[in-house]
Amino acid sequence: MSQKQLHSVEELDEFVAKNGKKLLFKHSTICPISTSAYEEFQAYLLDNQVDSAVILVREDRPVSNAVADRFSIKHESPQIFLLEDGEVKWHTSHWKITKDAIGQALNA
């Protein structure tokens, strides 16, 4: 499964519209907590086939803001969302983003 970076609201729309479960990760490249969470996210993806995408919050702020607006979930960074059928089924942020937490959410 490929992981893509979303650079536009159109790309976000396409990603959200896809069928099945998928992970969306908001990443701040200058934040050590985000780097740690991103490593957990990548570790999960190494062992599991799931469609995923990343938004770099500083570089692509309009896309990051669109996620907060669309799902009415306050922006945090790092932040991860489990999406299914266009809806957020689970989300968390900061130190709660772990390989195990992602696995539990996907298998719930």
N, C-alpha and C positions, 0 to 999 in steps of 0.2 A: 504494500500500500504506500502510495506516495503521500508525503506531507507537503502542503503548499503554503506559501505566504500569501495572505490576502492584502492587496494594495489598493483596492477600490471597493466601494459599496456594491457595485455590480458583481464583483467576485464573491463578496460576502453573500449576496442574494443567491447566487448559483450554488454555493457551498451549503447554505441552510436548506435550500430546496431539494437537495439530494435525499434519496430514500435511505433508511437504515440509521443505525447509531453512528455518531461521529463526535470527535473531540475538537474543541476550539480553545486555543491557548492564547492568552494575552501576555505578551512578554516585554519587559523593559530591559533593554540591553545594558543599562548602566546600574542596575540594582542587584546587589549580591543575593538577596532573597529570591529574586526572580530567576537568577542564574541557577540557583540550587533547585528551585521548583521545575525549571526547564529540564534539568538533568534527570529528575524523577520522571517527568513526562516522556523524555526520550528513552529512558530505561524501560518504561512500560511498553512503548511502541516497538522496541527491539524484539520483545517476546510475544507480541500480540498484533494481529492484523486488524487494524481499525482505521477508517478514514479520518484524517486529521488535518488541521490547518492552524497556522500561527499568525497572529497580528502583532507587529512591532508597534507598541503604543506611542512611542515618540515619533517614529518615522511616518506612521500612517494613522495619525490621530483621528481624522474624519471617520475611518473605518472602525476604530476603537469606540468612538462616540456613538456610532450607529448601532453597535451591539448593545450598549447601555440603554439607548432610546428604545430600540425594538423590543427588548425583553424586559424593560423596566427593572433592570438590575444595576445597582450602583456600580460604577466603574471602580475596579481595584486592579492592582498590578503587583505581582502576577495574579492571574485569575484563569480558571479553567471551567469550561462548560461541556456537559454532555448533552448533545442535541439529538432529538429523534422526531421525525415528522414535523420539522419546523418549530419544535418547542424545546425549551430548556427542561431537561428531566432532572438535572443535578448541576450544581456549581459550587465551587469553593475557591479560596484564595490563600496566598501567602504560605505559611509553613504547613497548612493542611493539605497542600498538593503533594501527595506521595504516590509512588508506584502502587502501593497497596490500596490506597483510597480510590485511585482511578479504577483499579480492577474491581473493587467492591461495587462501585457505582455502575460499571458496565455490566456486571453480572447480577445486579439486583433485579 
